[in-house]
Amino acid sequence: MIDNTTGNARANFERSRTELVKIMQEAQGTSRVSETECFFKSGDERTAEVLFTGNRTVTNVGRPEPRTAYTSMSMTLEKVDGRWLCSNTVFLES
């Protein structure tokens, strides 16, 4: 994930990565996303605003039965060295 981020998204992930990995390993957590869609909102040759939606299914050792919820987020993308990287993510309430 770190290779696909820049800016705030990268800083936030780097800051919380160790704790997130620990929590997921202890909980034996899984997360899968399906039925994804991405919508272009605005942008130019350097930046873009997109809306991402999908169904996220999660499990963990405490609740092994899969739970699925609709997820949507607004993302800011920046073109860095020819690649589009996520620089900010805002989860939207469903």
C-alpha positions as CSV (number, residue, x, y, z in Angstrom):
1,M,0.0,0.0,0.0
2,I,2.8,2.4,0.8
3,D,4.0,2.3,-2.8
4,N,0.6,3.6,-4.0
5,T,0.4,6.7,-1.7
6,T,1.9,10.1,-1.3
7,G,1.3,13.2,0.8
8,N,-1.1,12.9,3.8
9,A,-2.2,9.4,2.8
10,R,1.4,8.1,2.9
11,A,2.2,10.0,6.2
12,N,-0.9,8.6,7.9
13,F,-0.2,5.0,6.8
14,E,3.5,5.2,7.8
15,R,2.5,6.5,11.2
16,S,-0.1,3.8,11.9
17,R,1.3,0.9,9.9
18,T,3.0,-0.9,12.8
19,E,0.0,-0.8,15.1
20,L,-2.4,-1.8,12.3
21,V,-0.3,-4.8,11.4
22,K,-0.1,-5.8,15.0
23,I,-3.9,-5.5,15.5
24,M,-4.7,-7.4,12.3
25,Q,-2.3,-10.2,13.2
26,E,-3.6,-10.6,16.8
27,A,-7.3,-10.5,15.6
28,Q,-6.4,-12.8,12.6
29,G,-8.4,-10.2,10.6
30,T,-9.2,-10.4,6.9
31,S,-10.8,-7.8,4.7
32,R,-11.9,-8.2,1.1
33,V,-13.5,-5.6,-1.2
34,S,-15.8,-6.6,-4.1
35,E,-18.2,-4.9,-6.5
36,T,-15.9,-1.8,-6.7
37,E,-16.6,1.3,-8.7
38,C,-14.6,4.5,-9.2
39,F,-16.1,7.7,-10.4
40,F,-14.1,10.8,-11.7
41,K,-15.3,14.0,-10.0
42,S,-12.8,16.6,-11.3
43,G,-9.1,17.0,-12.1
44,D,-6.4,18.0,-14.5
45,E,-3.1,16.6,-15.7
46,R,-1.6,16.6,-12.2
47,T,-4.4,16.0,-9.7
48,A,-7.8,14.2,-9.7
49,E,-10.7,13.9,-7.3
50,V,-12.4,10.5,-7.4
51,L,-15.2,8.7,-5.6
52,F,-14.6,5.0,-4.8
53,T,-17.4,2.6,-3.7
54,G,-17.4,-1.1,-2.9
55,N,-18.6,-3.8,-0.5
56,R,-16.1,-4.7,2.2
57,T,-16.3,-8.1,3.9
58,V,-14.4,-8.5,7.1
59,T,-13.7,-11.4,9.5
60,N,-11.7,-11.8,12.7
61,V,-11.0,-14.5,15.3
62,G,-13.6,-12.9,17.6
63,R,-16.3,-12.8,14.9
64,P,-15.4,-15.4,12.3
65,E,-18.7,-15.0,10.4
66,P,-18.2,-12.7,7.4
67,R,-19.8,-9.2,7.8
68,T,-20.3,-7.1,4.6
69,A,-20.8,-3.4,4.5
70,Y,-21.0,-0.8,1.8
71,T,-18.0,1.5,1.8
72,S,-17.5,4.8,0.0
73,M,-14.6,7.3,0.0
74,S,-13.5,10.4,-1.7
75,M,-9.9,10.3,-2.8
76,T,-7.4,12.8,-4.0
77,L,-4.9,11.5,-6.5
78,E,-1.6,13.1,-7.6
79,K,0.5,12.2,-10.6
80,V,4.0,11.5,-9.4
81,D,6.7,10.3,-11.8
82,G,4.1,9.2,-14.3
83,R,2.0,7.2,-11.7
84,W,-1.3,8.2,-10.0
85,L,-0.9,8.0,-6.3
86,C,-3.4,8.5,-3.5
87,S,-2.6,11.6,-1.5
88,N,-5.7,11.9,0.7
89,T,-8.7,9.7,1.6
90,V,-11.9,10.7,3.3
91,F,-14.4,7.9,4.3
92,L,-18.0,8.9,3.6
93,E,-20.9,7.8,5.7
94,S,-23.3,5.5,3.9
